[in-house]
Amino acid sequence: MWWLCATSTGTAIVAKPSESGRLRVDATRFVREDGSTFAWRGFSDFSLFHRFLSGDAIDAALAERAALGANVLRVFGMYGAEGIGRANGLGALVPSKQPRYFDRLAAFLDLIAARGLRVEFVVFADAQELMPSAADQQTHLNRVAAVLAPRWNAIGEIVNEPFKNGVEPMRLRAPAGTLWASGDYAWDDGAAASHLDFVTWHPDRSTGWPSSAQAQMDMAARVRVPVVADEPLGFAEAAREGERSTSADEAAWFAAAAALAGAGATFHSDAGVASQRLGPAQKAAASAWFAGASWVPAAAQMAPRANDLLPDGARETICKRADGFSWCVAAKPDATWRPRPRNGCRVIEEPRRGLVKLACSGGNLVAMLFNGYKPD
């Protein structure tokens, strides 16, 4: 099913999430049971499980995420009062202090499965405070994995940002039955592929951050597994330099570029960290994000890069040819920027400034190769 969502710059198609069935990994993409490529459209929901354990109603938040077009919720399974909990005003989620933690985790995952959504369950955060022993960590990981493994919608991430959360993920054994990422994203070779199913990467948050999504292509070539941009610069009701934005345009550029360059990305926000409903600025950014991500066909993930659009006036331009068209993102275009196709292409759609769909009829192959086109 599909929804048509009108925007100030045109009409974008947003997928209504209705996921089912397990995912597997094929090279650098996720694949559904029917063989179709899965495009990761995540939503940070750090404290959603904590709220569920506390007896809070989470149905409204789930409905909001699904209506936006999210298909994966990134949820934390623990955090400490002195770490993430304090930094974000969440309190502490301590598994040992939660009665029936593992039974309730099963019920939580089943509730979200009924919404047609997947869960990226982050097992460890603030482990240096809550569970510093590596032996205890392995035991806890095994128990969590036993809950995740039977459930089609469960995906595992061993630890959030291991360099500051007290876990060395490569020293733990990721149990079979579930797709696992480590939470680490500093891989320079193929080491991840021997131990993990995919990589969750936290991109650069500097001024030019929307253009950083294209780094997923180089990273995927090195690690040889799917790469998800899992915690990019987030969104809030007021911008905070290097942390949060209010720009719907930036949201659309990054999400579309990540859909072109890798397996997809996760929308990050203040409201998502607290697992609350989005405020107006965050809602506008999220709508633009998921519209941009859904505009790119999943087949583009595995397509070669084609420099079909001149980058003049944009920080970075990325194009890929898929489903008979060239799909291009011009990140952070300035006031002088206009879409200028090359390689025999012409503009047929621009649903938002910087998102350009091209029809390309032939073109000079020598010029195309010179400009970076890499045919299969």
Secondary structure as the mmCIF struct_conf table of DSSP 4:
data_model
#
loop_
_struct_conf.conf_type_id
_struct_conf.id
_struct_conf.beg_label_comp_id
_struct_conf.beg_label_asym_id
_struct_conf.beg_label_seq_id
_struct_conf.end_label_comp_id
_struct_conf.end_label_asym_id
_struct_conf.end_label_seq_id
STRN STRN1 TRP A 2 THR A 7
TURN_TY1_P TURN_TY1_P1 SER A 8 THR A 9
STRN STRN2 GLY A 10 ALA A 15
HELX_LH_PP_P HELX_LH_PP_P1 LYS A 16 PRO A 17
BEND BEND1 GLY A 21 GLY A 21
STRN STRN3 ARG A 24 ASP A 26
TURN_TY1_P TURN_TY1_P2 ALA A 27 THR A 28
STRN STRN4 ARG A 29 VAL A 31
TURN_TY1_P TURN_TY1_P3 GLU A 33 ASP A 34
BEND BEND2 GLY A 35 GLY A 35
HELX_LH_PP_P HELX_LH_PP_P2 SER A 36 SER A 36
STRN STRN5 THR A 37 PHE A 38
HELX_LH_PP_P HELX_LH_PP_P3 ALA A 39 ALA A 39
STRN STRN6 TRP A 40 SER A 44
TURN_TY1_P TURN_TY1_P4 PHE A 46 SER A 47
HELX_RH_AL_P HELX_RH_AL_P1 LEU A 48 LEU A 53
TURN_TY1_P TURN_TY1_P5 SER A 54 GLY A 55
HELX_RH_AL_P HELX_RH_AL_P2 ASP A 59 LEU A 68
TURN_TY1_P TURN_TY1_P6 GLY A 69 GLY A 69
STRN STRN7 VAL A 72 PHE A 76
BEND BEND3 GLY A 77 GLY A 77
STRN STRN8 TYR A 79 TYR A 79
TURN_TY1_P TURN_TY1_P7 ALA A 81 GLY A 83
HELX_RH_AL_P HELX_RH_AL_P3 ILE A 84 ASN A 88
TURN_TY1_P TURN_TY1_P8 GLY A 89 GLY A 89
STRN STRN9 LEU A 93 LEU A 93
HELX_RH_3T_P HELX_RH_3T_P1 PRO A 95 LYS A 97
BEND BEND4 GLN A 98 GLN A 98
TURN_TY1_P TURN_TY1_P9 PRO A 99 ARG A 100
HELX_RH_AL_P HELX_RH_AL_P4 TYR A 101 ALA A 113
TURN_TY1_P TURN_TY1_P10 ALA A 114 GLY A 116
STRN STRN10 ARG A 118 PHE A 124
BEND BEND5 ALA A 125 ASP A 126
HELX_RH_AL_P HELX_RH_AL_P5 ALA A 127 LEU A 130
HELX_RH_AL_P HELX_RH_AL_P6 ALA A 134 LEU A 148
TURN_TY1_P TURN_TY1_P11 ALA A 149 PRO A 150
TURN_TY1_P TURN_TY1_P12 TRP A 152 ASN A 153
STRN STRN11 ALA A 154 VAL A 159
BEND BEND6 ASN A 160 GLU A 161
HELX_RH_3T_P HELX_RH_3T_P2 PRO A 162 LYS A 164
TURN_TY1_P TURN_TY1_P13 ASN A 165 GLY A 166
HELX_RH_3T_P HELX_RH_3T_P3 PRO A 169 ARG A 171
BEND BEND7 LEU A 172 LEU A 172
TURN_TY1_P TURN_TY1_P14 ALA A 176 GLY A 177
BEND BEND8 THR A 178 THR A 178
STRN STRN12 TRP A 180 ALA A 181
BEND BEND9 GLY A 183 GLY A 183
BEND BEND10 ASP A 189 ASP A 189
TURN_TY1_P TURN_TY1_P15 GLY A 190 GLY A 190
HELX_RH_AL_P HELX_RH_AL_P7 ALA A 191 HIS A 195
BEND BEND11 ASP A 197 ASP A 197
STRN STRN13 VAL A 199 TRP A 201
BEND BEND12 SER A 206 SER A 206
TURN_TY1_P TURN_TY1_P16 THR A 207 GLY A 208
HELX_RH_3T_P HELX_RH_3T_P4 TRP A 209 GLN A 214
HELX_RH_AL_P HELX_RH_AL_P8 ALA A 215 VAL A 223
BEND BEND13 VAL A 225 VAL A 225
STRN STRN14 VAL A 227 ALA A 229
BEND BEND14 GLU A 231 GLU A 231
BEND BEND15 LEU A 233 LEU A 233
STRN STRN15 GLY A 234 PHE A 235
BEND BEND16 GLU A 237 ALA A 238
STRN STRN16 ARG A 240 ARG A 240
TURN_TY1_P TURN_TY1_P17 GLU A 241 GLU A 243
STRN STRN17 ARG A 244 SER A 245
HELX_RH_AL_P HELX_RH_AL_P9 ALA A 248 ALA A 261
BEND BEND17 GLY A 262 ALA A 263
STRN STRN18 GLY A 264 PHE A 267
STRN STRN19 SER A 269 SER A 269
HELX_RH_AL_P HELX_RH_AL_P10 ASP A 270 VAL A 273
TURN_TY1_P TURN_TY1_P18 ALA A 274 SER A 275
HELX_LH_PP_P HELX_LH_PP_P4 ARG A 277 GLY A 279
HELX_RH_AL_P HELX_RH_AL_P11 PRO A 280 TRP A 295
BEND BEND18 VAL A 296 VAL A 296
HELX_RH_3T_P HELX_RH_3T_P5 ALA A 298 MET A 302
BEND BEND19 ALA A 303 ALA A 303
HELX_LH_PP_P HELX_LH_PP_P5 PRO A 304 PRO A 304
STRN STRN20 ARG A 305 ARG A 305
STRN STRN21 LEU A 309 LEU A 309
TURN_TY1_P TURN_TY1_P19 ASP A 312 GLY A 313
BEND BEND20 ALA A 314 ARG A 315
STRN STRN22 GLU A 316 ALA A 322
TURN_TY1_P TURN_TY1_P20 ASP A 323 GLY A 324
STRN STRN23 PHE A 325 ALA A 331
BEND BEND21 LYS A 332 LYS A 332
TURN_TY1_P TURN_TY1_P21 ALA A 335 THR A 336
STRN STRN24 PRO A 341 PRO A 341
TURN_TY1_P TURN_TY1_P22 ASN A 343 GLY A 344
STRN STRN25 CYS A 345 ARG A 352
TURN_TY1_P TURN_TY1_P23 ARG A 353 GLY A 354
STRN STRN26 LEU A 355 CYS A 360
HELX_RH_AL_P HELX_RH_AL_P12 LEU A 365 PHE A 370
TURN_TY1_P TURN_TY1_P24 ASN A 371 GLY A 372
#
